[in-house]
Amino acid sequence: MKARVHVMLKDGVLDPQGEAVRHALGAMGFDGVNGVRQGKVIELDLADGTTEANVNEMCEKLLSNMVIESYTVEMS
């Protein structure tokens, strides 16, 4: 079983990496980009019987900073 966790900064939290990407895209001539938010994707290869609740606990304890980040989980 696999899980994919998407971690993003919460709305209202400054994203300096995203802003740097937006600026660089503009400098390269891509003028239509008004904003960029950068995040991370974590892929987990899980043992049978691992539940989405287990993955949520992993996210809340280690994989995301719950103060400034939010996450979503996709199980497959």
TIMI-214567 format. One record per residue: x, y, z of N, C-alpha, C, O in turn; residue in one letter; residue number from 0. Coordinates in nm, 2 decimals, always signed. Example, Ala and Ser with C-alpha at 12.3 -4.5 7.8 and 13.67 -1.06 7.14 Angstrom:
<pt n_px="+1.32" n_py="-0.57" n_pz="+0.78" ca_px="+1.23" ca_py="-0.45" ca_pz="+0.78" c_px="+1.32" c_py="-0.33" c_pz="+0.78" o_px="+1.42" o_py="-0.33" o_pz="+0.85" type="a" seq="0"/>
<pt n_px="+1.28" n_py="-0.22" n_pz="+0.71" ca_px="+1.37" ca_py="-0.11" ca_pz="+0.71" c_px="+1.29" c_py="+0.00" c_pz="+0.79" o_px="+1.34" o_py="+0.11" o_pz="+0.80" type="s" seq="1"/>
//
This chain:
<pt n_px="+0.09" n_py="-0.12" n_pz="+0.00" ca_px="+0.00" ca_py="+0.00" ca_pz="+0.00" c_px="+0.09" c_py="+0.12" c_pz="+0.00" o_px="+0.20" o_py="+0.12" o_pz="+0.06" type="m" seq="0"/>
<pt n_px="+0.04" n_py="+0.23" n_pz="-0.07" ca_px="+0.12" ca_py="+0.35" ca_pz="-0.07" c_px="+0.03" c_py="+0.47" c_pz="-0.03" o_px="-0.09" o_py="+0.46" o_pz="-0.03" type="k" seq="1"/>
<pt n_px="+0.10" n_py="+0.57" n_pz="+0.02" ca_px="+0.03" ca_py="+0.70" ca_pz="+0.06" c_px="+0.11" c_py="+0.81" c_pz="+0.00" o_px="+0.24" o_py="+0.80" o_pz="+0.00" type="a" seq="2"/>
<pt n_px="+0.05" n_py="+0.91" n_pz="-0.04" ca_px="+0.11" ca_py="+1.03" ca_pz="-0.09" c_px="+0.06" c_py="+1.15" c_pz="+0.00" o_px="-0.06" o_py="+1.17" o_pz="+0.01" type="r" seq="3"/>
<pt n_px="+0.15" n_py="+1.22" n_pz="+0.06" ca_px="+0.12" ca_py="+1.33" ca_pz="+0.15" c_px="+0.16" c_py="+1.46" c_pz="+0.08" o_px="+0.28" o_py="+1.47" o_pz="+0.04" type="v" seq="4"/>
<pt n_px="+0.07" n_py="+1.55" n_pz="+0.06" ca_px="+0.10" ca_py="+1.68" ca_pz="+0.01" c_px="+0.10" c_py="+1.78" c_pz="+0.12" o_px="+0.00" o_py="+1.80" o_pz="+0.20" type="h" seq="5"/>
<pt n_px="+0.21" n_py="+1.85" n_pz="+0.14" ca_px="+0.23" ca_py="+1.95" ca_pz="+0.25" c_px="+0.25" c_py="+2.09" c_pz="+0.19" o_px="+0.33" o_py="+2.11" o_pz="+0.10" type="v" seq="6"/>
<pt n_px="+0.17" n_py="+2.18" n_pz="+0.23" ca_px="+0.17" ca_py="+2.32" ca_pz="+0.18" c_px="+0.17" c_py="+2.42" c_pz="+0.30" o_px="+0.11" o_py="+2.38" o_pz="+0.41" type="m" seq="7"/>
<pt n_px="+0.23" n_py="+2.53" n_pz="+0.28" ca_px="+0.22" ca_py="+2.64" ca_pz="+0.38" c_px="+0.07" c_py="+2.68" c_pz="+0.39" o_px="+0.00" o_py="+2.69" o_pz="+0.29" type="l" seq="8"/>
<pt n_px="+0.02" n_py="+2.71" n_pz="+0.51" ca_px="-0.11" ca_py="+2.76" ca_pz="+0.52" c_px="-0.13" c_py="+2.90" c_pz="+0.46" o_px="-0.03" o_py="+2.97" o_pz="+0.44" type="k" seq="9"/>
<pt n_px="-0.25" n_py="+2.93" n_pz="+0.42" ca_px="-0.28" ca_py="+3.07" ca_pz="+0.36" c_px="-0.24" c_py="+3.17" c_pz="+0.47" o_px="-0.26" o_py="+3.15" o_pz="+0.59" type="d" seq="10"/>
<pt n_px="-0.18" n_py="+3.28" n_pz="+0.42" ca_px="-0.13" ca_py="+3.38" ca_pz="+0.51" c_px="+0.01" c_py="+3.37" c_pz="+0.56" o_px="+0.07" o_py="+3.46" o_pz="+0.61" type="g" seq="11"/>
<pt n_px="+0.07" n_py="+3.25" n_pz="+0.54" ca_px="+0.21" ca_py="+3.23" ca_pz="+0.58" c_px="+0.30" c_py="+3.27" c_pz="+0.46" o_px="+0.28" o_py="+3.22" o_pz="+0.35" type="v" seq="12"/>
<pt n_px="+0.39" n_py="+3.35" n_pz="+0.49" ca_px="+0.48" ca_py="+3.40" ca_pz="+0.38" c_px="+0.56" c_py="+3.28" c_pz="+0.32" o_px="+0.60" o_py="+3.19" o_pz="+0.39" type="l" seq="13"/>
<pt n_px="+0.57" n_py="+3.28" n_pz="+0.19" ca_px="+0.64" ca_py="+3.17" ca_pz="+0.12" c_px="+0.76" c_py="+3.23" c_pz="+0.04" o_px="+0.74" o_py="+3.26" o_pz="-0.08" type="d" seq="14"/>
<pt n_px="+0.88" n_py="+3.25" n_pz="+0.10" ca_px="+0.99" ca_py="+3.31" ca_pz="+0.03" c_px="+1.03" c_py="+3.23" c_pz="-0.09" o_px="+1.08" o_py="+3.29" o_pz="-0.19" type="p" seq="15"/>
<pt n_px="+1.03" n_py="+3.10" n_pz="-0.08" ca_px="+1.07" ca_py="+3.02" ca_pz="-0.20" c_px="+0.98" c_py="+3.03" c_pz="-0.31" o_px="+1.02" o_py="+3.05" o_pz="-0.43" type="q" seq="16"/>
<pt n_px="+0.85" n_py="+3.03" n_pz="-0.28" ca_px="+0.75" ca_py="+3.06" ca_pz="-0.39" c_px="+0.76" c_py="+3.19" c_pz="-0.45" o_px="+0.75" o_py="+3.20" o_pz="-0.57" type="g" seq="17"/>
<pt n_px="+0.79" n_py="+3.29" n_pz="-0.37" ca_px="+0.81" ca_py="+3.43" ca_pz="-0.42" c_px="+0.94" c_py="+3.43" c_pz="-0.51" o_px="+0.94" o_py="+3.50" o_pz="-0.61" type="e" seq="18"/>
<pt n_px="+1.04" n_py="+3.36" n_pz="-0.47" ca_px="+1.16" ca_py="+3.36" ca_pz="-0.56" c_px="+1.14" c_py="+3.29" c_pz="-0.69" o_px="+1.19" o_py="+3.34" o_pz="-0.79" type="a" seq="19"/>
<pt n_px="+1.06" n_py="+3.19" n_pz="-0.69" ca_px="+1.02" ca_py="+3.12" ca_pz="-0.82" c_px="+0.94" c_py="+3.21" c_pz="-0.90" o_px="+0.96" o_py="+3.22" o_pz="-1.02" type="v" seq="20"/>
<pt n_px="+0.84" n_py="+3.28" n_pz="-0.84" ca_px="+0.76" ca_py="+3.38" ca_pz="-0.92" c_px="+0.84" c_py="+3.48" c_pz="-0.98" o_px="+0.82" o_py="+3.52" o_pz="-1.10" type="r" seq="21"/>
<pt n_px="+0.94" n_py="+3.54" n_pz="-0.91" ca_px="+1.02" ca_py="+3.64" ca_pz="-0.96" c_px="+1.11" c_py="+3.59" c_pz="-1.07" o_px="+1.13" o_py="+3.66" o_pz="-1.17" type="h" seq="22"/>
<pt n_px="+1.17" n_py="+3.47" n_pz="-1.05" ca_px="+1.25" ca_py="+3.41" ca_pz="-1.16" c_px="+1.17" c_py="+3.39" c_pz="-1.29" o_px="+1.22" o_py="+3.41" o_pz="-1.40" type="a" seq="23"/>
<pt n_px="+1.05" n_py="+3.34" n_pz="-1.27" ca_px="+0.97" ca_py="+3.32" ca_pz="-1.39" c_px="+0.94" c_py="+3.45" c_pz="-1.46" o_px="+0.95" o_py="+3.45" o_pz="-1.59" type="l" seq="24"/>
<pt n_px="+0.91" n_py="+3.55" n_pz="-1.39" ca_px="+0.89" ca_py="+3.68" ca_pz="-1.45" c_px="+1.02" c_py="+3.73" c_pz="-1.52" o_px="+1.01" o_py="+3.79" o_pz="-1.63" type="g" seq="25"/>
<pt n_px="+1.13" n_py="+3.71" n_pz="-1.46" ca_px="+1.26" ca_py="+3.75" ca_pz="-1.53" c_px="+1.29" c_py="+3.67" c_pz="-1.65" o_px="+1.36" o_py="+3.72" o_pz="-1.74" type="a" seq="26"/>
<pt n_px="+1.23" n_py="+3.55" n_pz="-1.66" ca_px="+1.25" ca_py="+3.47" ca_pz="-1.78" c_px="+1.14" c_py="+3.50" c_pz="-1.89" o_px="+1.14" o_py="+3.43" o_pz="-1.99" type="m" seq="27"/>
<pt n_px="+1.06" n_py="+3.59" n_pz="-1.86" ca_px="+0.96" ca_py="+3.63" ca_pz="-1.96" c_px="+0.82" c_py="+3.57" c_pz="-1.94" o_px="+0.73" o_py="+3.59" o_pz="-2.03" type="g" seq="28"/>
<pt n_px="+0.80" n_py="+3.49" n_pz="-1.84" ca_px="+0.67" ca_py="+3.44" ca_pz="-1.81" c_px="+0.59" c_py="+3.54" c_pz="-1.72" o_px="+0.59" o_py="+3.53" o_pz="-1.60" type="f" seq="29"/>
<pt n_px="+0.53" n_py="+3.63" n_pz="-1.79" ca_px="+0.46" ca_py="+3.74" ca_pz="-1.72" c_px="+0.33" c_py="+3.71" c_pz="-1.66" o_px="+0.28" o_py="+3.79" o_pz="-1.58" type="d" seq="30"/>
<pt n_px="+0.27" n_py="+3.60" n_pz="-1.69" ca_px="+0.13" ca_py="+3.57" ca_pz="-1.65" c_px="+0.13" c_py="+3.50" c_pz="-1.51" o_px="+0.02" o_py="+3.46" o_pz="-1.47" type="g" seq="31"/>
<pt n_px="+0.24" n_py="+3.49" n_pz="-1.44" ca_px="+0.24" ca_py="+3.42" ca_pz="-1.31" c_px="+0.22" c_py="+3.53" c_pz="-1.20" o_px="+0.31" o_py="+3.61" o_pz="-1.18" type="v" seq="32"/>
<pt n_px="+0.11" n_py="+3.53" n_pz="-1.13" ca_px="+0.08" ca_py="+3.63" ca_pz="-1.03" c_px="+0.12" c_py="+3.58" c_pz="-0.89" o_px="+0.14" o_py="+3.66" o_pz="-0.80" type="n" seq="33"/>
<pt n_px="+0.14" n_py="+3.45" n_pz="-0.87" ca_px="+0.17" ca_py="+3.40" ca_pz="-0.74" c_px="+0.22" c_py="+3.25" c_pz="-0.75" o_px="+0.17" o_py="+3.18" o_pz="-0.84" type="g" seq="34"/>
<pt n_px="+0.31" n_py="+3.21" n_pz="-0.66" ca_px="+0.36" ca_py="+3.08" ca_pz="-0.65" c_px="+0.36" c_py="+3.03" c_pz="-0.51" o_px="+0.41" o_py="+3.11" o_pz="-0.42" type="v" seq="35"/>
<pt n_px="+0.31" n_py="+2.92" n_pz="-0.48" ca_px="+0.32" ca_py="+2.86" ca_pz="-0.34" c_px="+0.39" c_py="+2.73" c_pz="-0.36" o_px="+0.36" o_py="+2.65" o_pz="-0.45" type="r" seq="36"/>
<pt n_px="+0.50" n_py="+2.71" n_pz="-0.29" ca_px="+0.58" ca_py="+2.59" ca_pz="-0.30" c_px="+0.55" c_py="+2.49" c_pz="-0.18" o_px="+0.54" o_py="+2.54" o_pz="-0.07" type="q" seq="37"/>
<pt n_px="+0.54" n_py="+2.37" n_pz="-0.21" ca_px="+0.52" ca_py="+2.27" ca_pz="-0.11" c_px="+0.61" c_py="+2.15" c_pz="-0.13" o_px="+0.71" o_py="+2.15" o_pz="-0.19" type="g" seq="38"/>
<pt n_px="+0.57" n_py="+2.04" n_pz="-0.06" ca_px="+0.64" ca_py="+1.91" ca_pz="-0.08" c_px="+0.55" c_py="+1.80" c_pz="-0.09" o_px="+0.44" o_py="+1.80" o_pz="-0.04" type="k" seq="39"/>
<pt n_px="+0.59" n_py="+1.69" n_pz="-0.15" ca_px="+0.52" ca_py="+1.57" ca_pz="-0.16" c_px="+0.60" c_py="+1.46" c_pz="-0.10" o_px="+0.72" o_py="+1.44" o_pz="-0.13" type="v" seq="40"/>
<pt n_px="+0.54" n_py="+1.38" n_pz="-0.01" ca_px="+0.61" ca_py="+1.27" ca_pz="+0.06" c_px="+0.54" c_py="+1.14" c_pz="+0.02" o_px="+0.42" o_py="+1.13" o_pz="+0.04" type="i" seq="41"/>
<pt n_px="+0.61" n_py="+1.05" n_pz="-0.04" ca_px="+0.55" ca_py="+0.92" ca_pz="-0.07" c_px="+0.59" c_py="+0.82" c_pz="+0.03" o_px="+0.71" o_py="+0.80" o_pz="+0.06" type="e" seq="42"/>
<pt n_px="+0.50" n_py="+0.74" n_pz="+0.08" ca_px="+0.52" ca_py="+0.64" ca_pz="+0.18" c_px="+0.49" c_py="+0.51" c_pz="+0.13" o_px="+0.38" o_py="+0.49" o_pz="+0.07" type="l" seq="43"/>
<pt n_px="+0.57" n_py="+0.41" n_pz="+0.14" ca_px="+0.54" ca_py="+0.27" ca_pz="+0.11" c_px="+0.51" c_py="+0.20" c_pz="+0.24" o_px="+0.59" o_py="+0.18" o_pz="+0.33" type="d" seq="44"/>
<pt n_px="+0.38" n_py="+0.16" n_pz="+0.25" ca_px="+0.33" ca_py="+0.12" ca_pz="+0.38" c_px="+0.30" c_py="-0.03" c_pz="+0.39" o_px="+0.28" o_py="-0.09" o_pz="+0.29" type="l" seq="45"/>
<pt n_px="+0.32" n_py="-0.08" n_pz="+0.51" ca_px="+0.28" ca_py="-0.22" ca_pz="+0.53" c_px="+0.13" c_py="-0.24" c_pz="+0.53" o_px="+0.06" o_py="-0.15" o_pz="+0.56" type="a" seq="46"/>
<pt n_px="+0.09" n_py="-0.36" n_pz="+0.49" ca_px="-0.05" ca_py="-0.39" ca_pz="+0.49" c_px="-0.11" c_py="-0.36" c_pz="+0.63" o_px="-0.05" o_py="-0.40" o_pz="+0.73" type="d" seq="47"/>
<pt n_px="-0.23" n_py="-0.31" n_pz="+0.63" ca_px="-0.29" ca_py="-0.28" ca_pz="+0.76" c_px="-0.27" c_py="-0.14" c_pz="+0.81" o_px="-0.34" o_py="-0.10" o_pz="+0.91" type="g" seq="48"/>
<pt n_px="-0.18" n_py="-0.07" n_pz="+0.75" ca_px="-0.16" ca_py="+0.07" ca_pz="+0.79" c_px="-0.28" c_py="+0.15" c_pz="+0.74" o_px="-0.32" o_py="+0.15" o_pz="+0.63" type="t" seq="49"/>
<pt n_px="-0.34" n_py="+0.23" n_pz="+0.83" ca_px="-0.46" ca_py="+0.30" ca_pz="+0.80" c_px="-0.43" c_py="+0.45" c_pz="+0.77" o_px="-0.32" o_py="+0.50" o_pz="+0.80" type="t" seq="50"/>
<pt n_px="-0.53" n_py="+0.52" n_pz="+0.71" ca_px="-0.52" ca_py="+0.66" ca_pz="+0.69" c_px="-0.50" c_py="+0.73" c_pz="+0.82" o_px="-0.43" o_py="+0.84" o_pz="+0.83" type="e" seq="51"/>
<pt n_px="-0.56" n_py="+0.68" n_pz="+0.93" ca_px="-0.55" ca_py="+0.74" ca_pz="+1.06" c_px="-0.40" c_py="+0.74" c_pz="+1.10" o_px="-0.35" o_py="+0.83" o_pz="+1.16" type="a" seq="52"/>
<pt n_px="-0.33" n_py="+0.62" n_pz="+1.07" ca_px="-0.19" ca_py="+0.61" ca_pz="+1.11" c_px="-0.11" c_py="+0.72" c_pz="+1.03" o_px="-0.02" o_py="+0.78" o_pz="+1.09" type="n" seq="53"/>
<pt n_px="-0.14" n_py="+0.74" n_pz="+0.90" ca_px="-0.07" ca_py="+0.83" ca_pz="+0.82" c_px="-0.09" c_py="+0.97" c_pz="+0.87" o_px="+0.00" o_py="+1.06" o_pz="+0.88" type="v" seq="54"/>
<pt n_px="-0.22" n_py="+1.00" n_pz="+0.91" ca_px="-0.25" ca_py="+1.14" ca_pz="+0.97" c_px="-0.17" c_py="+1.16" c_pz="+1.09" o_px="-0.12" o_py="+1.27" o_pz="+1.12" type="n" seq="55"/>
<pt n_px="-0.15" n_py="+1.06" n_pz="+1.18" ca_px="-0.08" ca_py="+1.07" ca_pz="+1.30" c_px="+0.07" c_py="+1.10" c_pz="+1.26" o_px="+0.14" o_py="+1.18" o_pz="+1.33" type="e" seq="56"/>
<pt n_px="+0.12" n_py="+1.03" n_pz="+1.16" ca_px="+0.26" ca_py="+1.06" ca_pz="+1.12" c_px="+0.28" c_py="+1.20" c_pz="+1.07" o_px="+0.38" o_py="+1.27" o_pz="+1.11" type="m" seq="57"/>
<pt n_px="+0.18" n_py="+1.25" n_pz="+1.00" ca_px="+0.18" ca_py="+1.39" ca_pz="+0.95" c_px="+0.18" c_py="+1.49" c_pz="+1.07" o_px="+0.26" o_py="+1.58" o_pz="+1.07" type="c" seq="58"/>
<pt n_px="+0.10" n_py="+1.47" n_pz="+1.16" ca_px="+0.08" ca_py="+1.56" ca_pz="+1.27" c_px="+0.20" c_py="+1.56" c_pz="+1.37" o_px="+0.23" o_py="+1.65" o_pz="+1.44" type="e" seq="59"/>
<pt n_px="+0.27" n_py="+1.44" n_pz="+1.38" ca_px="+0.38" ca_py="+1.43" ca_pz="+1.47" c_px="+0.52" c_py="+1.46" c_pz="+1.40" o_px="+0.61" o_py="+1.50" o_pz="+1.47" type="k" seq="60"/>
<pt n_px="+0.53" n_py="+1.44" n_pz="+1.27" ca_px="+0.66" ca_py="+1.46" ca_pz="+1.21" c_px="+0.66" c_py="+1.52" c_pz="+1.07" o_px="+0.74" o_py="+1.61" o_pz="+1.04" type="l" seq="61"/>
<pt n_px="+0.57" n_py="+1.48" n_pz="+0.98" ca_px="+0.59" ca_py="+1.52" ca_pz="+0.84" c_px="+0.55" c_py="+1.66" c_pz="+0.81" o_px="+0.59" o_py="+1.71" o_pz="+0.71" type="l" seq="62"/>
<pt n_px="+0.46" n_py="+1.72" n_pz="+0.89" ca_px="+0.43" ca_py="+1.86" ca_pz="+0.87" c_px="+0.44" c_py="+1.94" c_pz="+1.00" o_px="+0.42" o_py="+1.88" o_pz="+1.11" type="s" seq="63"/>
<pt n_px="+0.46" n_py="+2.07" n_pz="+0.99" ca_px="+0.46" ca_py="+2.16" ca_pz="+1.10" c_px="+0.31" c_py="+2.21" c_pz="+1.11" o_px="+0.28" o_py="+2.30" o_pz="+1.03" type="n" seq="64"/>
<pt n_px="+0.23" n_py="+2.16" n_pz="+1.20" ca_px="+0.09" ca_py="+2.20" ca_pz="+1.21" c_px="+0.07" c_py="+2.34" c_pz="+1.24" o_px="-0.05" o_py="+2.39" o_pz="+1.22" type="m" seq="65"/>
<pt n_px="+0.16" n_py="+2.42" n_pz="+1.28" ca_px="+0.15" ca_py="+2.56" ca_pz="+1.31" c_px="+0.14" c_py="+2.64" c_pz="+1.18" o_px="+0.06" o_py="+2.73" o_pz="+1.17" type="v" seq="66"/>
<pt n_px="+0.22" n_py="+2.60" n_pz="+1.08" ca_px="+0.23" ca_py="+2.68" ca_pz="+0.96" c_px="+0.20" c_py="+2.61" c_pz="+0.83" o_px="+0.18" o_py="+2.67" o_pz="+0.73" type="i" seq="67"/>
<pt n_px="+0.18" n_py="+2.47" n_pz="+0.84" ca_px="+0.15" ca_py="+2.39" ca_pz="+0.72" c_px="+0.02" c_py="+2.31" c_pz="+0.74" o_px="-0.02" o_py="+2.28" o_pz="+0.85" type="e" seq="68"/>
<pt n_px="-0.04" n_py="+2.28" n_pz="+0.62" ca_px="-0.15" ca_py="+2.19" ca_pz="+0.62" c_px="-0.11" c_py="+2.08" c_pz="+0.53" o_px="-0.01" o_py="+2.08" o_pz="+0.45" type="s" seq="69"/>
<pt n_px="-0.18" n_py="+1.97" n_pz="+0.53" ca_px="-0.15" ca_py="+1.85" ca_pz="+0.45" c_px="-0.28" c_py="+1.78" c_pz="+0.41" o_px="-0.38" o_py="+1.79" o_pz="+0.47" type="y" seq="70"/>
<pt n_px="-0.26" n_py="+1.70" n_pz="+0.30" ca_px="-0.36" ca_py="+1.61" ca_pz="+0.25" c_px="-0.30" c_py="+1.48" c_pz="+0.23" o_px="-0.18" o_py="+1.47" o_pz="+0.20" type="t" seq="71"/>
<pt n_px="-0.38" n_py="+1.37" n_pz="+0.24" ca_px="-0.33" ca_py="+1.24" ca_pz="+0.22" c_px="-0.41" c_py="+1.17" c_pz="+0.11" o_px="-0.53" o_py="+1.17" o_pz="+0.11" type="v" seq="72"/>
<pt n_px="-0.34" n_py="+1.10" n_pz="+0.02" ca_px="-0.40" ca_py="+1.01" ca_pz="-0.08" c_px="-0.35" c_py="+0.87" c_pz="-0.05" o_px="-0.23" o_py="+0.85" o_pz="-0.05" type="e" seq="73"/>
<pt n_px="-0.44" n_py="+0.78" n_pz="-0.03" ca_px="-0.40" ca_py="+0.64" ca_pz="-0.01" c_px="-0.43" c_py="+0.56" c_pz="-0.14" o_px="-0.53" o_py="+0.59" o_pz="-0.21" type="m" seq="74"/>
<pt n_px="-0.34" n_py="+0.47" n_pz="-0.17" ca_px="-0.37" ca_py="+0.38" ca_pz="-0.29" c_px="-0.31" c_py="+0.24" c_pz="-0.27" o_px="-0.32" o_py="+0.16" o_pz="-0.35" type="s" seq="75"/>
//
